[in-house]
Amino acid sequence: MPAPQGHEKLLTVIDLPQPTGADLWPPEDARREARLHKPLRAVVGAVELILAALAVWGAFACWKAGVVPVVITYGETTLESQRYFGGPLAGAIGLGVLAAILVVDAIRQFLLAVRAKGRKPKD
């Protein structure tokens, strides 16, 4: 297959002078950088674990409210079934997901409270 003969021409690029110097960057802030290592994070992690436990308790309560046994007796015949209500079941699933997210964040908070130390400056 022969190569195409016509080529597309690019528009010429205008070469403008680029700004240089210290005016490009904002002045450095006099405040200290935020530290990741804060022992108070352990308290936040403990509170999150308590909230996660409450969310799991609520999830079980919602699930129990969402599944209702139904027993119908007609003569000597007994029919047993379960009726499911979507709202409480969805609430139980949502509370379970919330509990999982809280546990993951509590682990992160504990690790930042214990392990994240500032880097030593290079000589």
C-alpha positions as CSV (number, residue, x, y, z in Angstrom):
1,M,0.0,0.0,0.0
2,P,1.6,3.3,-1.0
3,A,2.2,6.0,1.6
4,P,-0.2,8.9,1.5
5,Q,1.2,11.9,-0.5
6,G,-0.6,14.7,1.2
7,H,0.5,15.6,4.7
8,E,-1.4,17.7,7.2
9,K,0.4,20.9,8.1
10,L,0.5,22.0,11.7
11,L,-0.2,25.6,12.5
12,T,2.9,27.5,13.6
13,V,3.3,27.7,17.3
14,I,3.8,31.2,18.7
15,D,6.8,31.1,21.0
16,L,5.9,33.4,23.8
17,P,8.4,34.2,26.6
18,Q,7.8,32.0,29.6
19,P,7.6,33.7,33.0
20,T,10.4,32.8,35.4
21,G,11.5,33.8,38.8
22,A,10.3,33.7,42.4
23,D,7.0,35.3,41.6
24,L,5.6,32.0,40.1
25,W,5.4,30.2,43.5
26,P,3.4,31.4,46.5
27,P,5.5,32.2,49.5
28,E,6.1,29.4,51.9
29,D,3.8,29.3,54.9
30,A,5.3,30.0,58.2
31,R,3.1,27.4,59.9
32,R,4.4,23.9,60.6
33,E,3.1,21.1,58.4
34,A,0.3,19.0,59.8
35,R,1.6,15.9,61.6
36,L,0.1,12.5,60.9
37,H,1.3,11.1,64.2
38,K,-1.2,12.3,66.8
39,P,-2.0,10.1,69.8
40,L,-5.5,11.6,69.8
41,R,-6.2,9.5,66.7
42,A,-6.3,6.4,69.0
43,V,-9.3,7.9,70.8
44,V,-11.0,8.6,67.4
45,G,-10.4,4.9,66.4
46,A,-11.9,3.7,69.7
47,V,-15.0,5.8,69.2
48,E,-15.3,4.5,65.7
49,L,-15.1,0.9,66.9
50,I,-17.9,1.6,69.4
51,L,-20.0,3.1,66.7
52,A,-19.3,0.0,64.5
53,A,-20.4,-2.3,67.3
54,L,-23.6,-0.3,67.6
55,A,-24.1,-0.5,63.8
56,V,-23.7,-4.3,63.9
57,W,-26.2,-4.5,66.7
58,G,-28.6,-2.3,64.7
59,A,-28.1,-4.5,61.6
60,F,-29.1,-7.6,63.5
61,A,-32.2,-5.8,65.0
62,C,-33.2,-4.6,61.5
63,W,-32.7,-8.1,60.0
64,K,-34.9,-9.6,62.7
65,A,-37.6,-7.0,62.1
66,G,-37.4,-7.7,58.3
67,V,-38.1,-11.5,58.5
68,V,-41.4,-12.4,60.0
69,P,-42.6,-16.0,60.3
70,V,-46.1,-16.7,59.1
71,V,-48.0,-19.8,60.4
72,I,-51.4,-20.7,58.9
73,T,-53.4,-23.6,60.3
74,Y,-56.3,-25.0,58.4
75,G,-57.8,-28.0,60.0
76,E,-55.0,-30.4,60.6
77,T,-52.7,-28.8,58.0
78,T,-50.2,-26.3,59.2
79,L,-48.4,-24.1,56.7
80,E,-45.2,-22.3,57.8
81,S,-43.5,-19.6,55.7
82,Q,-41.6,-16.3,56.2
83,R,-42.4,-12.9,55.0
84,Y,-39.6,-10.5,54.1
85,F,-39.9,-6.7,54.4
86,G,-37.4,-4.9,52.1
87,G,-37.0,-1.7,54.2
88,P,-35.6,-3.3,57.3
89,L,-33.5,-5.7,55.3
90,A,-32.0,-2.8,53.3
91,G,-31.3,-1.0,56.5
92,A,-29.6,-4.0,57.9
93,I,-27.3,-4.3,54.9
94,G,-26.6,-0.5,55.0
95,L,-25.7,-0.7,58.7
96,G,-23.4,-3.7,58.0
97,V,-21.6,-1.7,55.3
98,L,-21.3,1.3,57.6
99,A,-19.9,-0.9,60.3
100,A,-17.3,-2.3,57.9
101,I,-16.2,1.2,56.8
102,L,-15.9,2.3,60.4
103,V,-13.7,-0.7,61.3
104,V,-11.4,0.0,58.4
105,D,-11.1,3.7,59.3
106,A,-10.6,2.8,63.0
107,I,-7.6,0.5,61.9
108,R,-6.2,3.4,59.9
109,Q,-6.6,5.8,62.8
110,F,-4.8,3.4,65.2
111,L,-2.0,2.9,62.7
112,L,-1.6,6.6,62.3
113,A,-1.6,7.1,66.1
114,V,1.1,4.6,66.6
115,R,3.3,4.3,63.5
116,A,3.4,7.5,61.5
117,K,6.4,9.4,62.7
118,G,8.0,12.4,61.0
119,R,10.9,11.8,58.6
120,K,14.3,12.8,59.9
121,P,15.8,15.6,57.7
122,K,18.7,14.6,55.5
123,D,22.1,16.1,56.3
